[in-house]
Amino acid sequence: MQRPARRQARGLQGEMACELLPFSNMNANATQTGNGRTPLRVLVVDDNRDAADTTAFLARLWGYETRGVYDGPAAVLAASEFAPDCVLLDLAMPGMSGLEVARQLREAGLRRTKLVAVTAFTDDGHRRAAEDAGFDHHLPKPAHPAALRGLLAMLERILESAEKTRQTAEENVATAAETKKLLAGVKEDIKGVKEDIRELKQEIREIKDQQAGGPATKEERVTPGGKRWSHGNTTTAQGPG
């Protein structure tokens, strides 16, 4: 069994001594939180290994599923495998910068994933560049644990709300489809009723036609001599003229 390493971490604001569990152990039981929902998946990217490991460790303690990598190419690969909900991404990394990583993640289709720039560059120019690359949030470095925890909690609420909205939309679509199906059935029933009415009207016409062409009531008249004769439909008795 691999023993946890004890390091003096300087990635977050201030110094803290903590035991860093191997990532394989950290993620072993990260399947569901206490309330039964799937935890937020957080990918930490920083070329400062202590900072990356410490941040990932804290996020794991807060109930999130975490993974940490230490360069840009590894971040792009990990994102495709891990499908993170949130990426805490350092900007100033050698080789592939955090800006380039963000652009590649967005181009790869990670639209739902929230990208957080964790950097010491806080001027407006760097903020605009981060936004242009696809970042959603900006966290000054070194990040205070309380600020980081608050940001992750906020992102979790946003994603939960988005998921509920998506589920509601799907339910509404399903309801609309069922309603459309029911309306189609009602239209068919109405069509059948109309056809029955047409047939009934036709039968009534046929009956009337048969009655009109059948034996008619003859008109009987009495001649001056006392004899009766028939003509028409009404019987008329006439006395002597």
LINDAJO-V439116 format. One record per run of one state. SS is the DSSP state (hx for helix, st for strand, lp for the rest). FROM is the first residue (numbers start at 1). TO is the last residue. If there is no record, write none. Layout:
# LINDAJO-V439116
((SS/FROM/TO) (SS/FROM/TO))
This chain:
# LINDAJO-V439116
((lp/1/4) (st/5/9) (lp/10/11) (st/12/12) (lp/13/15) (st/16/20) (lp/21/22) (hx/23/26) (lp/27/40) (st/41/45) (lp/46/48) (hx/49/61) (lp/62/64) (st/65/69) (lp/70/71) (hx/72/82) (lp/83/85) (st/86/90) (lp/91/97) (hx/98/107) (lp/108/113) (st/114/119) (lp/120/123) (hx/124/133) (lp/134/136) (st/137/140) (lp/141/142) (st/143/143) (lp/144/144) (hx/145/212) (lp/213/219) (st/220/222) (lp/223/227) (st/228/230) (lp/231/241))
